[in-house]
Structure formats: structure tokens, C-alpha cells
Amino acid sequence: MLPTRPRIGENSGFVTASYGNYDAVNVQGAVNIAMGEHGAMRVAGNLVSRDGYQTDGTSDEKTQALRVQLLGELTPDLTVRVGGDLRAL
């Protein structure tokens, strides 16, 4: 799956959250920030936490992820996108 590109000239964002059995929590969100006329930054994150089916904790799930991208239209023929990902288990 390809990440959503930053959108030049747009400030936007979203957050979604859900809760389920075994104390399952899933939170996702992203923000798009316009940076001048020819650039944008997008920050997206995800948090998942769930107690496992076994009482010893071996099937628990706890993950966090963060992605940061910068997009710049340097010339009409040259667009550069740089990104980085961080995932913690």
C-alpha cells in the first residue's frame, strides 16, 4: 500500500478511534499542513493496543507507528517527496 501524499495548498486532518473486546483500542490520525505555495507536510500515526486471549500476556498487542512526509514542487518538472517511518512494538 502506498502512503497518502502530502497535498500542497491544503490544511486538513482526521482522527478515528475504536474500542472492542479484550480492551482493544485502535486510534489513527493524520494532519496535512501547507508550507507555502509549493510545499506540504503530512504526519500520520497509528496506535493499537489489545489485551491477549491468554492471561500470561504473550498474545497482547501493543504497536505504535508514525510517518512524516515532506513534499516540494521545486520546479514545474521536478517534485521531491521525502519521508520517514517509525514503528515501535
Buried (B, 14 or more C-beta within 10 A) or exposed (E): EEEEBBBBEEEEEEEEEEEEEEEEBBBBBBBBBBBEEBBBBBBBBBBBBBBEEEEEEEEBEEEBBBBBBBBBBEEEEEEEEEBEEEEEE
